[in-house]
Amino acid sequence: MSSRSATKAQMLQENITSLIKQLPAILVEYTTLAGELAAALPNQFETFAKAPQ
């Protein structure tokens, strides 16, 4: 936290518990969105040819 201002470091320290409590829900939302995106972009990686070595 040395690169943060004293005020921002204090705010983070005061709110870190709340942020940690939100993490499980954030991860569920992230994985849900990632699954939806993967379904919307089928075979996106299969379209690229491997570069010769």
N, C-alpha and C positions, 0 to 999 in steps of 0.2 A: 504493500500500500504506500510505499515511499513516494511513488510518482503521482499520487493523488493529493489534492489539496486537503488540508486538515478538515474542512467542513464536509467534503465528499467522503473522506475516510470515516468520519464519525457517522454519517448517514448510512453508509454501508454496514458498519458495525452494528448499528441499531436495528437494521432491517434484515440482516443475514438469516436470522431464524425464520422469518416469514418467507424469504426466498427459498430456503431449504425445504420448507413445508410444501411449497408449490411445485417443487421439482418432479415428484411422481406424476402429477397431472400433466405437466408440460411434456414429459417424456411420452406419455400415452398419446397426447395430441400429435406430437412430432411423428411417432411411428405410424399413427393412423394416416396422417397426411402423406408420409413417405409411401405407404402402401397404395394410396389413391393415385399418387403421381406415377408410381411404377406401373400400375394398371393402365394408366392413360398413355404411357410411352412404352408399349410392348416392343421387345427386341431392339431397343435403342443401341445397345452395345454390340449387338451382332452385326450391325450394318457397317462397322469399321473393319477394314482389312488390317491385319497385323503387319507392321512395318518390317521389311526384310532386314536381317542383321548382318 
